[in-house]
Amino acid sequence: MIGFTMRPTHRYRSVLALVLCVALLAGSGMLLVPAGTPEANFVEYRMPGPQDAPIAIAAAVDGTIWFTMDHTDAIGRIRAAQLELLPISGPNIEPTGLGVGQDGSAWFTDMAGRAVARVTPSGGVSRFTIDTPIVRLGRLAMAPDGSAWFAEPTRSSITRLKDGEFTRYQVETSSGVPYGVAVSPDGTVWATLQDGNQLLRISPEGAVKNLEMPRPSTLPTDIAAGADESVWFIQFRANRIGRWRNGKFDDFEVAKERVGLSGLAVAPDGAVWFGMLRRSSLGRLRGGELKVFKLPRETARPYTIAIDPAGNVWYADITGYVGMLQARHTRQ
């Protein structure tokens, strides 16, 4: 484990104090934001390497934030405001799937290793090898029973990993490639089928059902399950956030132009959070109303979202940052 004592963004009451701090802390990895600006609502951590690109992010029950990184042989986490990198003995290639179990272990998709990997809180790494010579993997989610579910496009399946064994739920090739995965509190598994413009539902008993979306050619990507039995998903081409609830679909327009919707998480209060890559912003949909939170940097690209137990909204920024919108500002 490699520890970095980089502290989060600080706020300063005067321009003079800001200039002095920049002079003293240049190169420390801290992003400094002056008080009194909307950007001061954020805390950000800059990655130590110029090629480090945070991809997937997830929150543990103890508040630890885990994240995967492309182009590096480590997985990251933030505990007690400290950024740490844990070696995983191999390079990452598009590690888009990540979830955290009740024991605090992080599970992530490992395409380079043709596996799903597990990292314990102490840093121990184990891998569960997938039985295909070529592996393409999508998102990953943890179920209440401790199993890891992930999208496996190479086998056109939504796959469960439990007690070291893989169980595949096949998707008809005409239904499109699986990508997003979410698990409801009752153990129901949901997935998006991109080219098929469908949702896939796997009941706790293993029954599989396809749900055709009413709006055509939306390219559904990320998906998240709410506590009220609602299921939310991104409609990438339509610039909309969709919802399945009580046996019917509805959706909410985010913008007329392409804003690059990516990443999705549902907060305990029912608010739905997502990234807007082309606006360098976070979006919040609550009660049918949209609010946009501009990130501190114009170059920010928030790719995935997570919400910790305290209500802070975290994002993995592929330009080299992990950031947080503080809970007290999420209720604005």
C-alpha positions, 0 to 999 in steps of 0.5 A, spaced: 500 500 500 502 506 498 500 512 502 499 519 500 497 525 505 494 529 500 489 533 503 482 535 500 481 542 497 481 548 502 477 554 502 480 561 503 478 568 505 482 572 501 486 572 495 492 574 498 491 568 503 490 564 496 496 566 493 501 565 499 498 558 499 499 556 492 506 559 493 507 554 499 504 548 496 505 548 489 506 541 487 503 538 493 497 535 489 492 540 492 486 543 488 485 550 492 478 554 491 477 561 494 471 561 499 465 565 496 464 561 490 460 555 487 466 551 486 468 552 494 462 547 495 467 541 492 473 537 495 478 534 490 484 530 490 488 530 484 492 523 482 499 523 483 501 520 476 500 524 470 496 518 466 492 516 472 485 516 470 479 514 475 474 510 472 469 507 477 467 509 484 464 506 489 462 508 497 463 503 503 458 502 509 464 505 513 465 511 508 471 509 505 471 511 497 474 506 492 475 507 485 479 504 479 484 507 475 486 506 468 493 506 465 496 504 472 497 497 476 493 500 482 486 501 485 485 507 489 481 509 496 480 515 500 479 514 508 479 519 513 481 525 507 487 521 505 488 518 498 491 511 498 494 507 492 493 499 493 498 495 488 494 490 484 500 486 481 497 488 474 495 494 469 488 496 468 485 496 462 478 500 462 476 497 469 469 500 468 466 495 474 466 496 481 462 495 487 463 494 495 461 488 499 458 489 506 465 487 509 469 493 506 472 489 500 472 492 493 470 488 487 472 490 480 472 488 473 479 486 471 479 485 463 487 485 463 487 479 468 481 476 464 478 476 471 474 479 477 478 481 482 477 482 490 481 487 494 480 487 502 481 493 506 488 490 508 490 490 501 490 483 499 488 481 492 485 475 489 482 474 482 477 469 479 479 468 472 473 468 467 473 462 462 474 465 455 480 467 452 478 474 450 474 478 455 470 484 455 466 487 461 461 492 463 459 495 470 459 491 476 454 491 482 454 487 489 448 484 491 445 483 499 447 476 499 455 478 497 455 476 490 458 480 485 454 481 478 457 484 472 456 485 465 459 480 460 459 482 453 463 477 450 458 471 453 452 476 452 450 475 459 449 478 466 454 474 470 454 472 478 460 471 482 458 467 488 463 463 493 468 463 487 463 460 482 460 464 476 453 463 473 451 466 467 444 469 465 444 469 457 442 475 453 439 473 446 444 477 441 438 480 438 437 484 445 443 488 444 450 488 448 449 488 456 453 494 460 450 497 466 448 493 472 444 494 478 441 490 484 435 492 488 435 491 496 430 485 495 436 482 490 432 483 483 438 484 478 437 489 473 441 491 466 441 495 460 442 492 453 444 498 449 443 496 442 437 492 444 434 499 447 431 494 453 432 493 460 433 486 463 430 484 469 433 477 473 428 476 479 431 473 486 429 466 483 432 467 477 427 468 472 429 473 466 425 478 463 426 483 457 423 490 458 422 494 451 423 501 452 418 506 449 422 511 446 427 508 440 434 508 440 436 511 446 442 507 448 441 505 455 448 505 459 448 506 467 443 504 471 441 504 479 436 502 483 432 506 488 429 504 495 422 505 493 423 499 487 424 504 482 429 503 477 433 509 474 437 509 467 441 513 462 438 514 455 445 516 452 442 518 445 436 521 448 439 526 453 434 523 458 434 520 465 429 514 464 425 510 470 421 504 471 416 504 476 410 500 478 410 496 471 411 502 467 416 507 463 417 514 464 423 519 463 426 526 464 429 530 459 436 533 461 438 537 455 436 538 448 444 538 446 448 532 447 451 533 454 454 526 455 450 523 461 455 518 464 454 515 471 448 514 476 447 513 483 440 514 487 441 518 494 437 516 500 432 521 499 430 519 492 435 524 488 438 521 482 445 524 481 449 523 474 455 526 471 455 531 465 461 530 461 460 535 456 458 540 461 463 539 466 458 538 471 454 534 476 446 533 475 441 532 480 434 530 478 429 530 484 421 531 484 422 531 477 426 538 477 433 538 474 439 542 478 446 542 475 452 543 479 458 546 476 465 542 477 471 547 479 475 545 473 472 547 466 476 540 463 473 536 468 469 529 466 465 526 471 465 519 469 462 515 475 458 517 481 457 514 488 454 517 494 457 515 501 453 514 508 453 521 510 450 524 503 456 526 500 456 525 492 463 523 489 465 523 482 471 519 478 473 525 473 477 521 468 482 527 467 485 525 474 481 527 480 476 524 485 472 529 487 466 530 492 460 535 493 459 536 500 453 533 503 450 540 506 450 543 499 447 537 495 440 539 498 440 546 495 
